Amino acid sequence: MPALSREVAQGWIARWDRQQEGYLPDREERFTALIDAVEAGAGRPDPLVLDLGCGPGSLAARLLDRLPDATVVAIDADPLLLALGRACHDGRSGLRFEDLDLRAAGWASGLRLDRPVDVAVSTTALHWLSEAGLRTMFAELSLVLRPGGLFLNGDHLDVEDVSPALAKIEHAIYDRATRRRFTEGMPEDWRQWWAAVDADPILSGLHAERERRVAAAHHGSESGNLSTHVTALRGAGFAEIGTLWQNGNNRLLAAVRP
Ligand SMILES: C[S@@+](CC[C@H](N)C(=O)[O-])C[C@H]1O[C@@H](n2cnc3c(N)ncnc32)[C@H](O)[C@@H]1O
């Protein structure tokens, strides 16, 4: 089997970014707002940042482009996406990838950190966790995030359970933004991207490992409601919880650890 080169990984990550934009026409704008918030809120020019559910490292790379003195520990449980990130960013100063399941108690100690974390960031990932998984994740995060540390989560989070009329309008804003952005047709979707990966012989071993993990993972319900995230954050002792940026139901949810 041919090795996964940096060039091949770069190609798959560029295709991943296009695919993700199909779900998030304002993905780059949200990355920018999130990194602005890190810059404004980290309290130092060389923050230690965790990227939770990093995928192939799209956010981590953009963050280091803007804040080259930062250290980013990028965490995911998908062996194929991690392999793409590692191959693409091999040797990049300030970045390492960790293969850990955020739902599992003990993931924070698996990071072997030598100083407290200043900021934890995440994009389009934490809605995959169930309510119980979110509680575990935040409890673990509290063990390593410094007092005054920031949590920043960019994701589609709905208000349907508390404000159905506003939820409808938020969805309509998202639909209109998507139609305006992709006048010549939508990019490939998530399933098409994964099918294409499956057909690449360079990635077939990693894809088989991924399938094995997905089958064993027993993913429960997801947490798509804003209220679920806010309640889990409060339960883990986070304070000053609020939205820093929003476009329809696409939000940047922030919280501070007291
Ligand atoms: C839609 S992707 C987003 C990836 C990346 N943050 C981005 O914005 O491109 C969701 C990511 O969350 C990761 N993820 C989901 N559940 C996870 C868990 N329990 N532990 C670690 N990563 C998880 C997936 O493996 C996947 O890489």
The ligand as a Gaussian input file, in Angstrom:
#p B3LYP/6-31G(d) Opt

LIG

0 1
 C      -17.850000      17.357000      11.368000
 S      -16.301000      16.897000      12.033000
 C      -15.565000      18.492000      12.397000
 C      -14.076000      18.425000      12.399000
 C      -13.350000      19.752000      12.588000
 N      -13.545000      20.290000      13.908000
 C      -13.746000      20.763000      11.540000
 O      -14.344000      21.804000      11.894000
 O      -13.475000      20.525000      10.355000
 C      -16.702000      16.253000      13.659000
 C      -15.492000      15.670000      14.365000
 O      -15.818000      15.327000      15.717000
 C      -15.128000      14.142000      16.023000
 N      -15.753000      13.476000      17.174000
 C      -17.054000      13.104000      17.296000
 N      -17.237000      12.467000      18.461000
 C      -16.023000      12.436000      19.082000
 C      -15.569000      11.907000      20.316000
 N      -16.406000      11.272000      21.140000
 N      -14.264000      12.034000      20.639000
 C      -13.408000      12.673000      19.802000
 N      -13.782000      13.205000      18.613000
 C      -15.077000      13.080000      18.265000
 C      -15.255000      13.322000      14.740000
 O      -14.337000      12.245000      14.698000
 C      -14.997000      14.385000      13.694000
 O      -13.638000      14.535000      13.393000

